[in-house]
């Protein structure tokens, strides 16, 4: 039995169905960070450092990302 068969829905599909703009890294397991106004998201553990750098940049220059 595949692990996917045990999941009632895929989060990506549900988000897109409800109007989300979903993006992901081009290469699996690579860092991917998205900044949307004041929300910073990272795709996986490799995104922690880039997400932290984005947060620091946002704090230093809040108008830069508007």
N, C-alpha and C positions, 0 to 999 in steps of 0.2 A: 504494500500500500504506500502510495506517495504521500509525503507530508502535506502537499498542497490539497489532497483530498480531505484532510482533517480541518481545513480552514473554511469557515462559512462564507467569507468573501475576501477579496484582495483589497487592501487599503487603497492602493493606487486607483483601481477601478471605481471604488465608492467615492473617492475624492473627486475624480474627474466627472463622474455622473452628477455630482452636486455642485459643479461649476468651478472647481479648483484648477489652477494652472499648475500642473504637475511637471516637474523636470527631474532629470536624474543624470548621473555621470555617464559620459559616452562609453567609458571603459568600466566594467563592473569592479567594485571594491576600490575605486579611486576617490579622492576627496571631491566633494561637491557641496558648495555653500550657496545659499540664496538669501538675499536681503530684500525684504519687502516692507518698506517704510521702517518701522522699528522692530520688525520680526526677523530674526536671523535663524535659519535652519541649516543643519548639516545632515548629510545622508547617512554617514556611518562614522565609526571611530576615527578614521583617517581625516575626517572633516573637522575634528576638534580644534586643531591649531589654526587652520584657515578661518574657522568661525570665530575664534578668539581674536585673531588679527582684525577681522571685520568689525567686531565689537569695539575694539580699541580705536580703530579709525572712525567709527560712528561717534564715539564719545568725544574724540578730539575735534572732529569737524562735522557736527550734526547736519549742517546745510549741504555738505558735499554730496549726499545721497538723495537729495530731494529732486 
